[in-house]
Amino acid sequence: MSTTTDRAADLQRRLERVRHRIAAAALGRTEPELIVVTKYFPASDVALLAGLGVRDVGENKAQEAEAKAAELAGSDLRWHFIGQLQTNKAKSVVRYASAVHSVDRPGLVAALGKAMAAENRRRTEAGEPERAPLDCYLQLDLRAGEDLEPGRGGARPADMLELAAAVSADPGLSLAGLMAVAPLGGDPAEAFGRLQELSADLTARYPQAAGISAGMSQDLEAAVAHGATHLRIGSDVLGPRPGVGYRQRRQG
């Protein structure tokens, strides 16, 4: 887009199309919350989206998310961290994020709990109010098979309750529900049906953890049909991601 006005109009058109898709998929049921995933797009786009009524923004990269949150400090945006998170980034994430959708191992739970305690001590010493507990979504790997290759985000479904207990035991963390990505090449409806079953198992023990973060641009209808409460939509709202060269110039 050549001007801010053009870009705002483009975002508005795309956003309206996505909202119509969500409404049609919900068919009169409670519509899931839309989280617009803005990774690789500039903070100026996020500001334009805020002007169009977007309140929930998702980011995958800790450094990029921290910079955007700082640039847009004072806005009423809710930041959701949805990418794989290294434990050494927990301290920075709890300063701006309302929720982390990628909690998938005990070490990360411990790091987030420690970071929350430190952040609230910092706020108390600065005469600021403590922040609300950090919403934590347990990310599950829905691919079939027990011997899944390492390096992919997501805990095994068999480990869900152990992970949930660790989150629930920490006063700085709030168990919000589950998150998953439909496996590549698989049927999204089948994957999200499985996630819905796992959610029922979780809420039987933790009734407050009823959130289901599922569905992206290509499979949001299947996610809504299987109980998604939060949709993570990027390209259908923002358009194709900026090229690698553009990202390198912005990061350089």
C-alpha positions in Angstrom: 0.0 0.0 0.0 1.3 3.5 -0.9 -0.3 5.4 1.9 -1.6 4.9 5.4 -5.1 5.5 4.2 -4.8 2.8 1.6 -3.4 0.3 4.1 -6.2 1.1 6.6 -8.8 0.5 3.9 -7.2 -2.8 2.9 -7.0 -4.0 6.5 -10.7 -3.0 7.0 -11.8 -5.0 4.0 -9.8 -8.0 5.0 -10.9 -7.8 8.6 -14.6 -7.6 7.6 -14.3 -10.7 5.4 -12.7 -12.6 8.3 -15.4 -11.5 10.8 -18.1 -12.5 8.3 -16.5 -16.0 8.0 -16.4 -16.3 11.8 -20.0 -15.3 12.2 -21.1 -17.7 9.5 -19.2 -20.5 11.1 -20.6 -19.8 14.5 -24.2 -20.0 13.2 -25.7 -18.1 16.2 -23.5 -19.6 18.8 -21.1 -17.5 20.9 -18.5 -16.3 18.5 -14.8 -17.0 19.3 -12.5 -14.2 20.0 -10.4 -13.1 17.1 -6.6 -12.8 17.8 -4.9 -11.1 14.8 -1.4 -12.5 14.4 0.8 -9.6 13.4 4.3 -11.3 13.2 6.6 -9.7 10.7 4.2 -6.7 10.2 5.1 -3.3 11.6 3.6 -1.7 14.7 1.9 0.8 12.4 -0.3 -2.0 11.1 -1.1 -3.0 14.7 -2.1 0.6 15.4 -4.4 0.7 12.4 -6.0 -2.6 13.5 -6.6 -1.1 16.9 -8.4 1.8 15.2 -10.6 -0.8 13.5 -11.7 -2.4 16.8 -9.1 -5.1 17.1 -8.1 -5.7 20.8 -6.3 -9.0 20.8 -3.0 -9.3 19.0 -0.8 -12.4 18.7 3.0 -12.5 18.2 5.4 -15.5 17.6 8.8 -13.9 18.2 9.7 -12.6 21.7 12.0 -9.8 20.5 9.5 -8.5 17.9 6.6 -8.7 20.3 8.5 -6.8 23.1 9.4 -4.0 20.7 5.9 -3.6 19.3 4.3 -3.7 22.8 6.7 -1.0 23.9 6.0 1.1 20.8 2.3 0.9 21.4 2.4 1.2 25.2 -0.7 2.9 26.6 -3.0 1.3 24.1 -5.7 -1.1 25.4 -4.4 -4.0 23.3 -4.2 -7.4 24.8 -1.0 -9.2 23.7 -1.0 -12.9 23.2 2.3 -14.8 22.8 1.6 -17.8 20.6 5.0 -19.0 19.4 7.6 -21.4 21.0 9.0 -19.6 24.0 12.5 -20.1 25.4 12.7 -20.0 29.2 15.1 -17.1 29.1 12.5 -14.9 27.4 9.9 -15.5 30.2 11.0 -12.4 32.1 10.3 -10.1 29.1 7.1 -11.8 28.1 5.3 -11.3 31.4 5.9 -7.5 31.2 3.4 -7.1 28.3 1.6 -10.3 27.5 -1.9 -11.1 28.8 -1.6 -14.7 27.7 0.9 -17.3 26.5 -0.6 -19.9 24.2 2.4 -22.2 23.9 3.0 -23.6 27.4 4.3 -27.1 26.7 6.8 -28.2 29.3 7.3 -28.0 33.1 10.5 -26.0 32.7 8.6 -23.2 30.9 5.9 -23.3 33.6 8.5 -22.8 36.3 10.2 -20.0 34.3 6.9 -18.1 33.8 6.0 -18.5 37.5 9.4 -17.2 38.6 9.2 -14.3 36.1 5.7 -13.4 37.3 6.8 -13.2 40.9 9.8 -11.0 39.9 7.6 -8.7 37.8 5.1 -8.2 40.7 8.0 -7.5 43.1 9.3 -4.9 40.6 5.9 -3.3 40.3 5.4 -3.2 44.1 8.8 -1.5 44.6 7.9 1.0 41.9 4.6 1.8 43.6 2.6 0.2 40.8 -0.3 -2.3 41.1 0.5 -6.0 40.6 -0.5 -7.4 37.2 -3.2 -9.9 36.7 -2.2 -13.6 36.6 -0.8 -14.7 33.2 -3.3 -16.8 31.2 -1.6 -20.0 30.2 -2.9 -22.3 27.4 -1.3 -25.7 27.3 -0.1 -26.4 23.7 -0.7 -30.0 22.7 0.9 -31.8 19.8 -2.0 -33.6 18.0 0.1 -35.6 15.6 -0.3 -39.4 15.8 2.5 -41.5 17.2 4.4 -41.7 20.5 7.9 -41.1 19.1 7.5 -37.6 17.7 10.6 -35.8 16.6 11.9 -33.1 19.0 11.9 -29.4 18.1 8.2 -29.1 17.5 6.1 -27.1 20.0 3.5 -29.0 22.0 3.2 -31.5 24.8 2.0 -35.0 24.4 -1.7 -35.3 25.3 -0.7 -37.9 27.8 1.2 -35.2 29.7 -1.7 -32.7 29.7 -2.9 -33.2 33.3 0.6 -33.1 34.8 1.3 -29.9 33.0 -2.1 -28.5 34.1 -1.3 -29.3 37.7 2.0 -27.4 37.5 0.3 -24.3 36.1 -2.6 -24.4 38.6 -0.1 -24.7 41.5 1.5 -21.3 40.7 -0.3 -18.2 42.0 1.0 -16.0 39.3 -0.4 -18.2 36.5 -3.9 -19.0 35.4 -4.8 -22.2 33.6 -6.9 -20.9 30.7 -7.3 -23.9 28.5 -5.7 -25.7 25.5 -4.0 -24.7 22.2 -3.1 -26.7 19.2 -2.3 -26.5 15.5 -3.9 -28.9 13.1 -1.1 -31.3 11.8 0.1 -30.7 8.3 -1.6 -32.9 5.7 -4.2 -34.1 8.2 -7.9 -33.4 8.5 -8.4 -30.3 10.7 -11.8 -31.4 11.7 -10.4 -34.6 13.1 -7.6 -32.8 14.9 -9.9 -30.2 16.5 -12.4 -32.9 17.4 -9.6 -34.6 19.4 -8.7 -31.3 21.0 -12.3 -30.8 22.0 -12.3 -34.2 23.7 -9.1 -33.3 25.5 -10.6 -30.0 26.6 -13.5 -31.9 28.1 -11.1 -34.1 30.1 -9.3 -31.0 31.3 -12.4 -29.0 32.3 -13.7 -32.1 34.2 -10.8 -31.4 36.6 -10.2 -27.7 36.1 -13.6 -26.1 35.1 -12.1 -22.7 34.7 -9.8 -23.9 31.9 -12.4 -24.0 29.2 -10.5 -22.0 26.5 -9.7 -23.6 23.2 -7.2 -21.7 21.1 -7.4 -23.3 17.7 -7.9 -22.3 14.1 -6.0 -20.2 11.6 -6.8 -18.6 8.3 -7.1 -21.9 6.4 -9.1 -23.9 9.0 -11.1 -21.5 11.2 -14.4 -23.1 10.2 -13.3 -26.5 11.4 -12.1 -25.0 14.7 -15.3 -23.1 15.3 -17.3 -26.3 14.7 -15.3 -28.0 17.4 -15.6 -25.4 20.1 -12.8 -23.0 19.6 -13.0 -20.0 21.9 -10.0 -18.1 20.3 -8.9 -18.0 16.7 -5.4 -17.0 15.6 -5.7 -15.4 12.2 -2.8 -13.7 10.4 -2.6 -13.7 6.6 -6.3 -13.4 5.9 -6.3 -10.1 7.8 -2.9 -8.7 7.1 -2.2 -10.2 3.6 1.0 -12.0 2.5 3.9 -11.7 4.9 6.6 -9.2 4.0 9.6 -10.8 2.2 12.7 -11.9 4.0 14.7 -8.9 2.7 12.1 -6.6 4.2 12.3 -8.3 7.6 16.0 -8.2 7.6 16.0 -4.5 6.9 13.6 -3.9 9.7 15.7 -6.0 12.1 19.0 -4.5 11.1 
